[in-house]
Each structure stands twice: as C-alpha cells, then as structure tokens.
Amino acid sequence: MSSSTANSRTALVGGGVFGIGLAAILDVLVFHLIFQTHHLLSNWFDPHTHAGLQQNIYYDGLFALAMLGVLLVGGGLIWRAVNGRPQPISTLALCGSILVGMGLFNTLDGVVSHYLLDIHDVVHGTTLWNPPWILVSVVLFLLGAALLHRGRRQHRD
C-alpha cells in the first residue's frame, strides 16, 4: 500500500472518529442541555427531581468530556494524514466519513442506549421517538456512505 493510500485511509478513519465525537457532543448540547428531552442516564436517575437532575447532568458532563477526547483523536488523525501531504484528500470523501461516523454513533446510541441498556429514550417517559431517531440515524449514515463513495471515486479519476 502506498503512503498516499495509507494517508487517505487514515484521514477517512479520522473523519469517522471525528464524526462519532461530533455527533455525541451535539447530542449532549442539543438534547441533554438545550431541549432537555433526555439525559445519558435519565431512565436510571429521575430527571424530574433535583437530585436526579444533578446526577444526570454530572454523567452528561463526563460523557461530553469523553466524547471531546474522541473528537480530538479524530481531528488528530485527520491532521496527521493531511499535514505535508502533496495531494489533497477529497473534501467530499472526508465530509462523507464524518457523516458516517455521526450516523454510526446515533444508530448505536439508538439501539444500545434506548433498547439494549434502556438507559434513556429520545424523550423522557416515552419510547415513541426512538424508532424515528434510529431511522434518521441510518439515513445519515447512508448519506455519508454515498458521499464517501462518490468523493473517493471522483478523487481517483
């Protein structure tokens, strides 16, 4: 495998890792903090009590810090792959890989957190929004995969 191919693959993996971290941080900011529709452990700690809300916000914060670390690792992989590279990496493919990572995180969050572990639902107290969340997440993943494929194909030509 050539150095160029290895760098391209590293950048795309980095994009996926970056997308996982980005999706998680956006989830915490938008759904946990702004809309407050759920928290990481809202099925374990009642978010409608003061003590439960404190516990939920604490674990949301720890999760956000961990996902910031994931985002930084992804950014570091991208930086390492493109720094000093004579040929540019396909922007379309890189954006696609980020969307793949975001879709992957959200799909896994939907299946694992909402169903297997039952630690939270998309909206407190109802499972009604869980299937649409997973559907939108899969669509995001597929859109990212299509962009990734198109970008890699265009870049080869």
Secondary structure as the mmCIF struct_conf table of DSSP 4:
data_model
#
loop_
_struct_conf.conf_type_id
_struct_conf.id
_struct_conf.beg_label_comp_id
_struct_conf.beg_label_asym_id
_struct_conf.beg_label_seq_id
_struct_conf.end_label_comp_id
_struct_conf.end_label_asym_id
_struct_conf.end_label_seq_id
HELX_RH_AL_P HELX_RH_AL_P1 SER A 3 ASP A 27
HELX_RH_PI_P HELX_RH_PI_P1 VAL A 28 ILE A 34
BEND BEND1 PHE A 35 PHE A 35
BEND BEND2 THR A 37 THR A 37
TURN_TY1_P TURN_TY1_P1 LEU A 40 TRP A 44
BEND BEND3 PHE A 45 PHE A 45
TURN_TY1_P TURN_TY1_P2 PRO A 47 HIS A 48
BEND BEND4 THR A 49 THR A 49
HELX_RH_AL_P HELX_RH_AL_P2 HIS A 50 VAL A 82
TURN_TY1_P TURN_TY1_P3 ASN A 83 GLY A 84
BEND BEND5 PRO A 86 GLN A 87
HELX_LH_PP_P HELX_LH_PP_P1 PRO A 88 SER A 90
HELX_RH_AL_P HELX_RH_AL_P3 THR A 91 LEU A 108
HELX_RH_PI_P HELX_RH_PI_P2 ASP A 109 LEU A 116
BEND BEND6 LEU A 117 LEU A 117
BEND BEND7 VAL A 122 VAL A 122
STRN STRN1 VAL A 123 VAL A 123
TURN_TY1_P TURN_TY1_P4 HIS A 124 GLY A 125
STRN STRN2 THR A 126 THR A 126
TURN_TY1_P TURN_TY1_P5 LEU A 128 TRP A 129
HELX_RH_AL_P HELX_RH_AL_P4 ASN A 130 ARG A 156
#
